[in-house]
Amino acid sequence: MAVAKPSPRDLRFTRALAVKNAAWTFDAVPADARKLVRHCLLDWISVTLAGAQEPVTHMLAEEAREQGGFPQATVVGHGFAASSRQAALINGAASHALDFDDVNMSFTGHPSVVLVPALLALAEARGDSGAAFMTAFVAGYETLCRIGAAVSPGHYALGFHSTGTIGTFGAAAACARLLQLDADDTADALGIAATQAAGLKAMFGSMCKPLHAGKASADGMMAAQLAARGFTGRSDAIEALQGFAATHGPDFDPAAGLREPARGLYLRDNLFKHHAACYGTHAAIEAARHLRETHGLEENHVRRVTVHASAGSEGVCNIPAPRTGLEAKFSLRHVVAMALAGLDTANLASYSDESTNEPVLTGLRDRVQVELVRACGALTQAEVVIETVDGSILRRRHDCGIPATDLGAQGARLKNKFSAIAHPLLDQESSDEVLDLIDRLEDLPDLSPLAGLLACQPVRARGH
């Protein structure tokens, strides 16, 4: 006789995640994971210092100044402190403003931009140690990705921006661990997060996309803080009838979320960006760059370009004719044209409004067509086919979804990224000190020295 499968409500998925989250200790974090936390923090600092100059960040900072509040935590790059909630909101938006931040494909989103702003603000306000920060980061990261594994791929495909939705759970879980909440209170924190989780992919290319990250970070932090005060939420909020999973996707699989990840930790699958555009464009950029460099291509050599990309790119990174630098970051056609034109796709200045509408570049873009095919699989895979004016056919496939195995080389590359984009906000002495503090993160008694260096001074917003 067949045995009936338990319903999702019987599996107590939310509670199981809360138990795992509450069990994390610093001693349980492996050495390579500690190194990866430092990598994530350094990369977050890099993109947040740069993103602090963006109009979206200035607007949020101006709003916070106007509202006022008890100064608890640093607003990166703006020279003042705000409430921990305001700081998490502003710094979260700043870190995602340039779409240059890290990625994990288990939830098709950006982990550090929701985890670090909340943890840094809360740790600074409370005086928590670097080791506590690292433990909480890993706990939140793993919980975030487990929820992503349970609701993928349908949640993202349905139109939800996972960084904003699932990211709210991640921030809540991370802050719950920093506050040392037990499993019961952590489950309540996840429930409080569930009813706040929001973010639409339809907003890609607008200021609302980075706002999703800021809101997720701030709302997740508040969920944990309220749970610490005894505020209650459903402890089965993810799997409940009309809960998060039922209302936010068609293919909830709690077993997938509770299964151990293939490499032991989801953190080991973290991917860092080295092009300042949507990660769904990176495989095509790499393929186009390879063909240009290998064959010595110039703009006038190219007759036609076809990009074979994942069908999932539609609604994510397939804006056909971007008008602004922000829209260009979400346009496969445009970034491939940039790569073929020899523009530096890691340089933030390459995504200005002026560059996006430059006639030679738009003329090359007009020769690029995108074909979305299921055979390409994940957003991390693409093939670029170039027909040259002499009739040659050149093709190159690339998959940018393979994590680095040489963490030393990855760290060096991230330090180069930091050096390239941290200025003009940090001078050399301050930059060196930031790197030193990150190297000694687990030994820091509190994070105020690091936060103080990141305050910097405000600069004029790009585009203002």
TORGUBA-145684 format. One record per atom (N, C-alpha, C): x, y, z; residue in one letter. Coordinates in pm, whole numbers, plus 50000, padded with zeros to 5 digits. Layout:
% residues N
XYZA
...
//
This chain:
% residues 464
500854988150000M
500005000050000M
500885012450000M
500575022049914A
501375034249904A
501215042650030A
502315047950072V
502315056750189V
502165071050143V
501215078150201A
500975092050160A
502185100750196A
502585109150103K
503695118350130K
503205129350224K
504055133350318P
503645144050410P
503455157050334P
502465164550376S
502255177750314S
503365186950359S
503615197750284P
504645207350325P
504435212350467P
503175213750511R
502935219050645R
503425209350752R
503435196350720D
503875186550819D
505395186250835D
506105191750741L
507565190850743L
508205201450832L
507435211450874R
507935221950961R
509265227550908R
509235231250784F
510435235950714F
511045248150783F
510215257850815T
510705270150878T
511395266851010T
510775258351090R
511335254451219R
512685247351201R
512765238451103A
514025231351078A
515145241051042A
514835251050961L
515845261150927L
516255269051050L
515295272251135A
515595279851256A
516525272051348A
516315259051359V
517175250651443V
518605250751388V
518735249051258K
520065249251197K
520735262951217K
519965273451198N
520515286951206N
521025289751348N
520245285751448A
520595288651587A
521785280351635A
522115269651563A
523205260751606A
524585265551562A
524655275451475W
525965279751424W
526805286151534W
528085281951540T
529075288251628T
530305291551545T
531145300151597F
532345303851522F
533245291751499F
533355283051599D
534205271251585D
533715261951476D
532425262651442A
531865253951339A
532105259251198A
532625271451187V
532875277451056V
534255272951006V
534335265350897P
535625260450847P
536545271750804P
537835268850798A
538835279050764A
538585285250628A
538225277150528D
537995282850395D
536755291650394D
535765288150476A
534555296450484A
534875309850550A
535755309850648R
536165322450710R
536845331550607R
537655325450524K
538315333250418K
537275338750320K
536285330750288L
535235335250196L
534405346550257L
534165346050388V
533465357250452V
534275370050435V
535585369250453R
536435381050435R
536375385950290R
536355376550195H
536225380350054H
534905387550030H
533825382150085C
532505388350065C
532465402250126C
533035403850244L
533035416950309L
533865426950229L
535035422850182L
535865432050102L
535145436149975L
534535426549907D
533825429749784D
532655439049813D
531945436449924W
530815445049961W
531295459349987W
532395460850057I
532935474250083I
533265481249952I
533875474049860S
534245479949731S
533035485649660S
532015477249642V
530855481549563V
530005491749638V
530055491349772T
529255500849850T
529895514649849T
531215515349859L
531895528249848L
531605534649714L
531635526649608A
531335531949475A
529855535549464A
528985526749515G
527545529149506G
527065540649591G
527865544549691A
527495555949776A
527425568849697A
528045568949580Q
528055581049497Q
526865581849402Q
526035571449402E
524925570949306E
523735579349354E
522955584649260P
521785592749299P
520835585749394P
520575572749374V
519645565549461V
520125566049606V
521425564949627T
521965565049763T
521865578949824T
522175589049746H
522065602849796H
520625606149835H
519675601549756M
518275604249789M
517885597749921M
518295585249940L
517975578350064L
518685584750183L
519935588950163A
520675595450271A
520045608950307A
519615616250205E
518965629150230E
517655627150307E
516925616650272E
515675613750342E
515955610350489E
517005602550513A
517355598950651A
517765611150731A
518545620050671R
518945632350740R
517715640750776R
516785641550683E
515595649750705E
514715643750816E
514615630450820Q
513805624050921Q
514475624251058Q
515805624051059G
516525623751185G
516425610051251G
516965609051369G
516935596251438G
518175594551524G
518155584351610F
519265581951699F
520445576351621F
521615582851623P
522775578051545P
523375565351606P
523245554351535Q
523735541551584Q
524765535051492Q
524675537851363A
525505530551267A
525905539451150A
527035536351091T
527635544450985T
526885543150854T
526665554450789V
526185554650651V
527425555650562V
527735545150491V
528985544150416V
529095555250312V
530235562050315G
530525572150214G
529795585250229G
529095587250343H
528315599450359H
528625607150486H
529595602550564G
530105610650674G
529165612950790G
528135604350806F
527275606050923F
526745592350966F
526215592051088A
525605579851142A
524105581751148A
523395570851134A
521925570951139A
521475559651230A
520175557851242S
519685546251315S
520165533651242S
520225522751314S
520695510351251S
519805506551133S
518505508751144R
517585505551033R
517855514350912R
518015527450935Q
518305536450823Q
519635532750758Q
520645529650840A
521955526050784A
521885513450700A
521135503450748A
520995491050671A
520285493650538A
519255501950540L
518515505250419L
519405512350318L
520095522850363I
520915530950272I
522105522850221I
522815516250311N
524005508750270N
523645496750184N
522485490650210G
522045479550126G
521745484049985G
521065495449972A
520775500849839A
522055505049768A
522975511349842A
524245515749782A
525035503949727A
525045492849801S
525865481449760S
525315474249638S
524035476449608H
523425470049490H
523175479949377H
523515492749401A
523175503249304A
523885501449171A
525085495749172L
525875494449050L
525805480548988L
525075471549054D
524965457649008D
526335451448988D
527225454049084F
528605449449077F
528905440049193F
527865435349260D
528005427649384D
527885412649359D
528225404749461D
528335390349444D
526995383549425D
527055370649387V
525885363049342V
525965348849395V
524815342949422N
524745328449442N
523535323349364N
523785313949274M
522725309549184M
521755299749250M
522025295349372S
521065286649440S
519775293849470S
519835307249479F
518595314749493F
518475325749388F
519395325649291T
519425335349181T
519355349549237T
520295352549322G
520295365749384G
521645369549441G
521645380449514H
522855386949564H
522885386049716H
523725377649773P
523675375249918P
524255386350004P
525435391249971S
526135400450063S
525425413850078S
524695418249976V
524035431349985V
522835431350079V
522365419550118V
521305419150219V
521875415250356V
522955407750358L
523505403050485L
524415413250552L
525375418650477V
526375427350539V
525775440350592V
524915447550519P
524415460250573P
523715458750707P
522875448450717A
522165446150843A
523125442250954A
524025432950926L
524955428251028L
525925439151072L
526435446850976L
527385457451011L
526705468051096L
525485472051059A
524765482151136A
524445477151276A
523975464751285L
523605459251415L
524845456851502L
525905451551442A
527135449051518A
527755461951566A
527735472351482E
528285485251522E
527485491051638E
526175490251631A
525325495751736A
525495488251867A
525735475151859R
525805466851979R
527215464652030R
528225467251946G
529605464451986G
529975449851972G
529375442751876D
529695428551857D
531055426751790D
531645415151811S
532985412251762S
532995408051616S
534195407951559G
534355403151423G
533995388551409G
534335380351509A
533995366151505A
532485364151508A
531785372151588A
530315371151592A
529725375151458A
530275385451395F
529835389651262F
530005378251163F
531165371851164M
531445361251069M
530505349451088M
530255345651213T
529345334551241T
527935337651191T
527485349751219A
526135353851177A
526025354451026A
527085359050960F
527075359650813F
526885345650754F
527655336050803V
527555322350751V
526185316650778V
525665318650899A
524335313550932A
523285319250839A
523295332450822G
522315338750734G
522465334450590G
523715332850546Y
523985328850408Y
523395315050380Y
523655305750471E
523175292050449E
521655291250455E
521045298350549T
519575298350557T
518965304550432T
519535315550388L
519085322350266L
519095312850148L
520185305750130C
520305296950013C
519435284550026C
519215279750148R
518315268350165R
516885271950124R
516455283950160I
515125288250118I
515085289749967I
516155295149910G
516225296249765G
516145282849696G
516855272949750A
516815259549690A
515415253549697A
514655257049801A
513325251249819A
512275257349728A
512475269649685V
511445276349603V
511915279049460V
513095273949423S
513605275849288S
513195264149199S
513065266749069P
513275279448999P
512015287948985P
510875282549031G
509605289049003G
509445302849062G
509995305049181H
509835318049248H
510415329249162H
511635327549118Y
512285337749036Y
511615338848900Y
511285327348842A
510655327348709A
509295334348711A
508625334148825L
507315340248836L
507385355548834L
508575361048859G
508735375448852G
509195381948981G
509545373849082F
510035379449207F
511535381349203F
511995392649256H
513425395349269H
513895388849398H
514595377749386S
514955369649503S
515805377249604S
516615386649557T
517425394549649T
516515401949748T
515405407049700G
514485414149787G
513595404949868G
513165393949811T
512225385149879T
512965375549973T
513705366249915I
514425356449997I
515505363450080I
516025374550026G
517025382050100G
516535387050235G
515245389850246T
514685394150375T
514825383250479T
514595370650438F
514805359450530F
516285358350570F
517175360150472G
518595358950501G
519065369150603G
518625381650586A
519005392050682A
518435389050819A
517195384150823A
516575380750952A
517345369451020A
517705359350944A
518445347951001A
519815352251052A
520525360350973A
521845365051013A
521765373251141A
520825382451147C
520695390951265C
520195383051385C
519375372951361A
518945364251471A
520135357251534A
521075352851452R
522265346251505R
523145356251579R
523295368551525L
524095378651593L
523485382051729L
522155382151737L
521455384751863L
521375372451952L
521905361251901Q
521945348551975Q
520545343652013Q
519625344951918L
518275339951941L
518255324751934L
517405318652017D
517245304152009D
516365300551890D
516145287651872A
515425283051753A
513995288351751A
513325288951867D
511945293751871D
511855308251825D
512725316751880D
512705330951843D
513175332951699D
514105324551655T
514555325551515T
513435322151419T
512635312051453A
511475308651370A
510485320251364A
510295327051477D
509425338951477D
510015349851388D
511335351551395A
511995361751310A
511775358651163A
511875345951126L
511635342050987L
510185344550948L
509265342451043G
507865345351015G
507615360150995G
508235368451078I
508095382951064I
508705387450930I
509805381150893A
510425384250763A
509525380250647A
508855368850661A
508035363550551A
506965373250507A
506355379950602T
505235388750567T
505695402250515T
507015404650516Q
507565417050463Q
508285415050330Q
508625402750297A
509465399950181A
508805404750051A
509515412849975A
508955418449852A
510055422149754A
509685423149627G
510615427449523G
510245421449389G
510085430049288L
509625425749156L
510715427349051L
510905417048970K
511885417948862K
511495428548758K
510225432048755A
509775442548662A
510485455748689A
511075457348807M
511765469648844M
513215470048799M
513695459348736F
515095459148691F
515345470748595F
516465477348614G
516795489048533G
516315501948596G
515665501148713S
515215513148782S
515865513748921S
515645524848991M
516205526349125M
515575516849226M
514435511049191C
513785501949284C
514565488949303C
515355484949203K
516115472449218K
517095473449336K
517945483749345P
518785484749465P
517985487249593P
516835493949579L
515995495949697L
515555482449755L
515325472449668H
514965459149716H
516005453949814H
517285455349779A
518345450349867A
518355457749999A
518215470949994G
518205478850116G
517015475350205G
515845473950143K
514655470450219K
514785456450280K
515285447050204A
515455433450256A
516375433450377A
517465440850368S
518425441350478S
517805447750602S
517165459250583A
516565466450696A
515375458850754A
514525453350669D
513335446250718D
513725433250788D
514735426350734G
515195414050799G
515785416950936G
516565427650946M
517135431551075M
516025434751174M
515015442251131M
513915445551220M
513165433051263M
513025423351174A
512335410851209A
513045403951326A
514375403351319A
515135396951427A
515055405151555A
515135418251544Q
515065426751663Q
513705425651731Q
512635425151652L
511305423851711L
511135410051776L
511645399751710A
511565386351768A
512305385751902A
513425392951911A
514185393352036A
513385399852148A
512435408252113R
511585414952213R
510335406852247R
510175395552180G
508995387352205G
507885388852104G
508115396852001F
507145398451893F
506995385051821F
505795381151789T
505595368051730T
505205368851583T
505565358451513G
505145356251375G
504905341351361G
504335337051253R
504095322751235R
505425315351224R
505585304951303S
506825297251299S
506835287151185S
505785286951104D
505735278650983D
505415287350862D
505895299750866A
505465309850768A
505815306350625A
506875298650605I
507265295350467I
506335284750410I
506105273950485E
505345262650433E
503855263150464E
503385272750540A
501985273350583A
501025274750465A
499795270450486L
498745272950388L
498645288050367L
498755292450243Q
498795306650208Q
500035313650267Q
501065305950295G
502335311550342G
503205315950226G
504475318550255F
505375324050154F
505495314950032F
505755302150055A
505975293149941A
504735291749855A
503585290349917A
502345288349842A
501965300449760A
502305312249807T
501895324549737T
502985330249647T
504205324849657H
505335330949585H
506015321449486H
505355310449451G
505975301649353G
505225288549339G
505425281649227P
504645269649198P
505305256549237P
506565256549281D
507285243849292D
508065242549423D
507385245149535F
508035244149665F
508475229849692F
509765228349727D
510355215249755D
511155216349884D
510495214450000P
511225216050126P
512395206450141P
512285194450084A
513385184850094A
514645190450029A
514485197649919A
515645203649851A
516325213949941A
515505221250018G
516075231250106G
516765225450227G
516365213550269L
516965207250387L
518115197850351L
518255194850222R
519345186350176R
520685193650191R
521735186450226E
523035192750240E
523555196750102E
524115208850089P
524635213149959P
525795204349913P
525955203549783A
526935194249723A
528345196449776A
528705208949803R
530075211949847R
530125215049997R
529095210750069G
529105212150213G
528545225250265G
528805236150194L
528295249450229L
527905256750102L
526775263550105Y
526395271849991Y
527375283349972Y
527995287750080L
528955298650071L
530095295549975L
530435282949963R
531525278949873R
531165280849725R
529875283149699D
529435285549561D
529235300349531D
529735308949619N
529605323349596N
530385327449472N
529775336149392L
530385341049268L
530565356049278L
531765360849241F
532055375049245F
532035380949105F
531575393149096K
531475399948968K
532755407448935K
533155406248810H
534285414148760H
533885422148636H
532575422848613H
531985432048515H
530855439148587H
530725452048566A
529765460048643A
528375459748579A
527875447648553A
526575445948489A
525895433848548A
524635431948515C
523865420448563C
524645407548538C
524635398548637Y
525425386248623Y
524945377648506Y
523695379248467G
523195371848354G
523835375548222G
524585386648220T
525285390848098T
526745386448095T
527265381448206H
528705379348216H
529245368548124H
528505357748106A
528975347148018A
529125352347875A
528155360247830A
528215365847695A
529375375847683A
529595383847786I
530725393147785I
532035385647770I
532205375247853E
533455367547849E
533665360947713E
532595355447655A
532715349047524A
533085359247417A
532425370747418A
532715381147318A
534135386547334A
534555388747458R
535935393547481R
536955383547431R
536705370747456H
537635360447410H
537775360747258H
536645361647187L
536685361747041L
537405374246989L
537135385547050R
537785397947007R
539295397147024R
539715392347142E
541155391947170E
541865381047092E
541225369447077T
541845358247007T
542005360946858T
541015367646799H
541015369546654H
541345383946612H
541695392346708G
542075406046676G
540945413846610G
539735411546653L
538585417946589L
538515432846620L
538095440446522E
537755454446539E
536305456446496E
535755467846532E
534345470546508E
533965468446362E
534805472746269N
534465471846127N
534655457746070N
535135448346150H
535265434446105H
533965426646125H
533055432146203V
531875424646247V
530675427546157V
530125417146096R
528915418746016R
527675415946099R
527705405146176R
526525401146251R
526975393246375R
526245395146486V
526535387846609V
525245381546659V
525315368846696T
524175362246758T
524575357446896T
523785361046993V
524015356547130V
522955346247166V
523385334147193H
522475323747242H
522545324047394H
521455327747457A
521415329147602A
520235321647659A
520245319947790S
519185312747858S
517835319447838S
516805311247823A
515445316647812A
515085324847936A
515745321948048G
515495329348169G
515995343748165G
516735347348062S
517245360948050S
516145371148023S
515045366347965E
513935375447938E
513375380748070E
513245393748078G
512775399848201G
513875401948303G
515105398048269V
516235399748361V
517295408748299V
517785404848181C
518925412048124C
518825412747972C
517645414847921N
517465415047776N
516765427747730N
517105439047790I
516595451847740I
517225454147603I
516425455047498P
517005455247363P
517715468247326P
517175479547367A
517735492547328A
517805501647450A
518765499447538P
518865507447661P
519115522147630P
518515530747711R
518695545247693R
519595551347798R
519775544347909T
520585549548018T
521685539548053T
522675544348128G
523735535448173G
523205524548263G
522195527648342L
521605517648430L
520905506748349L
520165510748247E
519515500748161E
520535492448086E
521665498548049A
522705491347974A
523225479248050A
523215479948184K
523695468848265K
522795456548252K
521605458548198F
520635447548185F
520325444748039F
521295447147952S
521095445247808S
522185436347751S
521855423947717L
522815414947655L
523365420947526L
522505426747445R
522955432647319R
524015443347344R
523735451747443H
524615463147464H
525965458947523H
525955450147623V
527235446547684V
528105438447589V
527495430447502V
528285423347401V
528905433347304V
528155443547266A
528725454047181A
529875461047253A
529715463647383M
530795469747461M
532045461147458M
531875448147481A
533015439047483A
533705438547347A
532915438247239L
533495437747105L
534155450947065L
533685461847126A
534285474947098A
535535477347182A
535845468147274G
537025469647357G
536825478447478G
535575481647511L
535315489647631L
535515481147755L
535985487347861D
536235480447986D
534915478648060D
534395466548060T
533095463848123T
533185463248275T
534395464348330A
534565465248475A
534635479748522A
534775488848427N
534915503148459N
533525509348473N
533255515048589L
531935520848613L
531605531848514L
532625539148470A
532405550148377A
531925545348240A
532135532648210S
531695527248081S
530175526448070S
529485527948184Y
528035526748185Y
527355540248205Y
527975550648155S
527345563848162S
526235564848058S
525345574348077D
524285576647978D
524885580447843D
525955588447849E
526585593147724E
527175581347647E
527905572647717S
528505561147650S
527445551847593S
526355550147665T
525295541247620T
524695545747487T
524685558647463N
524075564047340N
525105568547237N
526355564447256E
527415568247161E
527145561447026E
527155568946914P
526715563446785P
527475551046738P
528785550746753V
529545539046707V
529135526746786V
528955528446916L
528565517147001L
527145512446969L
526225521746953T
524845517746921T
524775511546781T
525655516046691G
525705509946559G
526165495546566G
527145492846651L
527595479046670L
526505470846739L
525815476846834R
524725469946903R
523625465946805R
523385474046705D
522355470946605D
522675458246527D
523945454146529R
524355441846460R
524295429546550R
523885431646674V
523805420646770V
522345416546788V
522075403646775Q
520755398446804Q
520855387846912Q
519825386846994V
519805377247104V
518755366647075V
519165354147086E
518245342947073E
518205335747207E
517025335447268L
516855329047398L
516445314647377L
517255305447427V
517025291147404V
517145283547535V
516315273647552R
516355265547674R
517645257547685R
518265254647572A
519485246447573A
520625253147649A
520565266347662C
521635273247734C
521535271247884C
520385266347931G
520275263148073G
520265275348161G
521235276048251A
521265286448353A
521645300048294A
521325310348372L
521705324048333L
523215325748322L
523955316448378T
525415317648377T
526045312548248T
525235307648154Q
525775301748031Q
525325309547908Q
526235310847812A
525895317647687A
526865313447578A
526435315347454E
527295313347337E
527195325747250E
528345330447202V
528385341747111V
528915336846976V
528165339746871V
528545336046734V
528705348746653V
529875350346591I
530165362446513I
530395358746367I
529685365546280E
529945364546135E
530735376946096E
531935375046044T
532765386246006T
532465390645863T
532975402245824V
532715407445690V
533345398845582V
534355390845619D
534955382145518D
534305368345513D
533205366745590G
532435354345584G
532805343845687G
533815346645771S
534205337045874S
533135336345983S
532995324446041I
532075322446153I
532905318946276I
532795327046378L
533535325046502L
532535322746614L
532805313046700R
531875310446810R
532635307046937R
531995310447050R
532595307747179R
531495306047284R
531585295347363R
530675293047476R
531395296647605R
530625300847704H
531215303647834H
530195301047944H
530685296248058D
529865294248177D
530545301548293D
529905312048342C
530485319748452C
529935315448587C
529335303648592G
528735298848716G
529615289148793G
530905288648761I
531815279348827I
532625286948932I
532455283949061P
533165291349165P
534675289249156P
535415298949205A
536885297949206A
537325287049303A
538375280049267T
538955269949357T
540225275149423T
540875284849362D
542085290949418D
541665303449495D
541465302149625L
540975313549704L
542035324449718L
543305320649710G
544365330749713G
544295339849592G
544135333749475A
544025341649352A
542745349949353A
541665344149405Q
540415351649412Q
540565363749504Q
541225361849617G
541445372849710G
542265383949647G
543285380349571A
544125390449505A
543325398249402A
542455391249330R
541635397949229R
540635407449294R
540105403449410L
539165412149481L
539865424449540L
541115422749581K
541885434349629K
542145444149515K
542385438849396N
542565447649280N
541265455049248N
540155448249259K
538845454549237K
538625465649340K
538955462849466F
538835472749572F
539685485049542F
540935482649504S
541835493849474S
541335502149358S
540725495649261A
540295502649140A
539075511449163A
538175507449255I
536925514949265I
536705521749400I
537615519749496A
537415525949627A
537685540949627A
538515545249535H
538825559549526H
537685566649451H
537405579549476P
538225588749556P
537855589449703P
537015580349751L
536545581449889L
537605577449991L
538485568249957L
539515563650050L
540895566849997L
541725572850081D
543125574850042D
543885561850064D
545165561650025Q
545935549350031Q
546085544250173Q
546325553250267E
546495549050406E
545225542550460E
544075548550432S
542805542950478S
542505529750408S
542835529050278S
542625516550204S
543435505250265S
544685507950296D
545555497850356D
545005493450492D
544475502950567E
543935499650698E
542685491050686E
541835493950588V
540645485650565V
541065471250535V
542035469650447L
542495456250411L
543065448950533L
543805456050617D
544365450050737D
543275445550833D
542265453950853L
541185450450946L
540405438450895L
540195437450765I
539485425850710I
540315413250727I
541625414350707D
542495402750727D
542445397850871D
542205406850966R
542185403451110R
540755403051164R
539785401151077L
538395402851114L
537995394451237L
538385381651239E
537955373051350E
538565377051484E
539605385351482D
540265389551607D
539795403151656D
538945409951578L
538515423351617L
537495422551731L
537725429851841P
536745429651951P
535435436551915P
535495446151823D
534285452551771D
534605458151634D
533565462351563L
533735466551423L
533755481651406L
533795489151514S
533765503751502S
534965509451426S
536205503851438P
537305509351357P
537045507951207P
536515496551166L
536225494551024L
535105503650980L
534035504351057A
532895512851021A
533325527451012A
534195531651104G
534665545551102G
535405549050975G
536195539650925L
536925542150799L
535975543450681L
534845536650687L
533905536550575L
532995548850574L
532995556550681A
532145568450684A
532545578250575A
533865580250559C
534405589150455C
533705602750457C
533635608850342Q
532935621550327Q
532085620850201Q
530945627350201P
530065626450083P
530685633449962P
530355628149845V
530755634249719V
529505636849638V
529655644149530R
528515647149445R
528005634549378R
526715632849377A
526125620849318A
526355620449169A
526655608449116R
526735606748970R
525365609848910R
525365617548806G
524125620548738G
523395632748792G
523875638548906H
523245650548961H
523865662948900H
//
